[in-house]
Amino acid sequence: MEKIIKIIAEELNIKQEQVENTIKLIDEGNTIPFIARYRKEVTGGLSDEILRNLDERLNYLRNLEQRKEEVVKSIDEQGKLTEEILKQVAIAKTLAEVEDIYRPYKQKKKTRATVAKAKGLEPLAKIIIEQKEVKSIEEIAKEYVNIDKLNKEDMQNKDKVVASSEEAIQGALDIIAENISDDPKYRKQIKKLCYREGMVVTRAAKPEEKSNYEMYYEYQEAIKYIPSHRILAINRGEKEEFIKVKLEKPEDKILNYIEKDIIKGDTQFKNMLQETISDSFKRLIEPSIDREIRSDLTEKAEEKAIKVFGQNSKQLLLGAPIKGKTVMGFDPAYRTGCKIAIIDETGKVLDYTTVYPTEPQNDVDGAKKELLKLIEKDKVDMIAIGNGTASRESEMFVSDMIKETTRKVTYVIVSEAGASVYSASKLATEEYPDINVSIRGAISIARRLQDPLAELVKIDPKAIGVGQYQHDVNQKRLGESLTGVVEDSVNKVGVDVNTATPSLLAYVSGINKTIAKNIVKYRDENGKLKNRKELLKVPKLGKVAFEQCAGFLRILDGDNPLEITAVHPESYEATEKLLNTVGFNKEDLKDKDRLEELRNTLKNVDIGKMSKELEIGEMTLADIISELSKPGRDPREDMPKPILRSDVLKLEDLKEGMILTGTVRNVIDFGAFVDIGVKHDGLVHISEMSDKFIKNPSEIVSVGDIVKVKVIKIDKERQKVGLSMKV
């Protein structure tokens, strides 16, 4: 365990004590959000991101140690364990290295070498590899010819017959070729050379066919430089059979390296060993090395893509809510009509309908008349338009329509990713049993404008759609990563226990789906919860779950004003002591004037001195002071608000040099897509983000950011817009 602690500390650049303490907390069953928020003293204030990385590496390294034990045991049972093997296993840093060491000792399927071994040709192989014998190898090999020595039954089995000295020599060389292929030393060096000097080369499988992969029809790039998004694009192109992929390796250097190690001077064995080394490389090593390198490149690219997807999703989930507004959800379509749902500021459905302002019906006047009536009746403030099929046509219709209303109405383009998945889900059926599937999508679009987090948690994170090649990556890893992102987002914001849906509650630290449903059921049967302690009455929510979840659940009109804050019940006593010490009490949190006085007083508190007085950690005290200064504050208020529009831009309206304001919709390896109000998002390439060199676009922008951009290229044929942030 000490070894694991040391490795993690070095990798994450943190103290061994921090790692040790964190592992102890994880092993005790504490969740990452809980550890990040309420155990800062123990971890030294490690962030949720570092804690998740630590947890991930801990699992990997524990699996690695387990595999090492299994491999050592297996080799020992074969009676082949040596000090050298033990040493190699001990210093191995990856599972791939351990498997390379184990390779020669694995139970093999029938190969040319296993057949040769069964014929008793291993001693001959040893003679050849030692290269000491002066006597002609053909003469020596004759001793292994057994055709005259076998009985009639064995003669029928080709796998037992050595008919000639040539056959004996070939069998011995097959054994040598496999031994070379299985040697971890050679495999390690070959991989090193391939990563250093190898090339990824792609060619068209169907040169005459047009596709999205035309840049890869004749393409090559060094393995060490190829970026992750290109790896995933190449993999997809190969899978769809548009391109063929091969790895070009420094073959001469590889063969020279092995020859130098094996061949001992100009003996009778030199030529045959050279041929055997070449055979070992081309027939055995190269195919498996290709697979390993491609798998390694893919794994790293997937990890990068998953990370990007996670960052983007987090920004989307933490988008600023639009509170206190009645919203019309507008789900665009052509033939089947645009689905409309109006919800009030609490999320309650007021009205819903279907209108047909788009092709083929083109009932613009009828749709306008019906919707203007609903806008006046339900006092609509905003219209949320989904960004899918017929979005821009619908936007033009809405832009035109709102000019005719007496109310001040604005519209916003909202990502509708996952809305159709949600509308047909079991959860949507439970929420709106009497409302048609098609209308549920419009409800989801409206509600995700009011509260992105509460709505988006209902959707499979993979369907949110703000990533890069998310459908091509390891779905299990993606799912795990995104679940972590959602958990961190939910727990960062906090959840109103009296209004939250089971799907939102299930992401709170310490609460599973069963407990989430039980909370809602308890709430329905007993009315609103008055304090956090009441949670202990919820079936299956025991003391451990309570400790994990209590600080993340808010009770807005409860018995205790502290329960609208993120202060954990375990710190209530210290918090009240703090308030009393500075001349206040918890009831002052409800009084606007007193709260302002408290805020000013807390700015002058000596945290070091006060933490000793209250017998509480400095980091915990700092968090408590922050919460008391802004009780019930939603951290999403700091996020950029969506751009409200009242008019629409067309591609034809754009001119090079125009300065526009847009919303970042997606951040990828090579840039960011920005919604500037035309049909397709414009691309800000990484080279156009800053005058300084930047390694990653996420250094500059995040999903949801409002940015100023300049139009630098308009491709009307391909409907593409190039943008620059160098304004």
Secondary structure by P-SEA (a helix, b strand, c coil): caaaaaaaaaaacccaaaaaaaaaaaaacccaaaaacccccccccccaaaaaaaaaaaaaaaaaaaaaaaaaaaaaaaccccaaaaaaaaacccaaaaaaaacccccccccaaaaaaaacaaaaaaaaaaccccccccccccccccccccccccccccccccccaaaaaaaaaaaaaaaaaacaaaaaaaaaaaaabbbbbbbbcccccccccccccccccccccccaaaaaaaaaaaaaccbbbbbbcaaaaaaaaaaaacccccccaaaaaaaaaaaaaacccaaaaaaaaaaaaaaaaaaaaaaaaaaaaaaaaacccccccbbbbbbccccccbbbbbbcccccccccccccccccccaaaaaaaaaaaaaaaacccbbbbbcccaaaaaaaaaaaaaaacccbbbbbbbcccaaaaaaacaaaaaacccccaaaaaaaaaaaaaacaaaaaaacccccccccccccccaaaaaaaaaaaaaaaaaaaaccccccccaaaaaacccccaaaaaaaaaaaaacccccccccccccccccaaaaaaccccccccccccccccccccccaaaaaaaaaaaacccccccccaaaaaaaaaaaaacaaaaaaaaacccaaaaaaaaaaaacccccccccccccccccccccccccccccccccccccccccbbbbbccccbbbbbccccccccccccccccccccbbbbbbbccccccccbbbbbccc
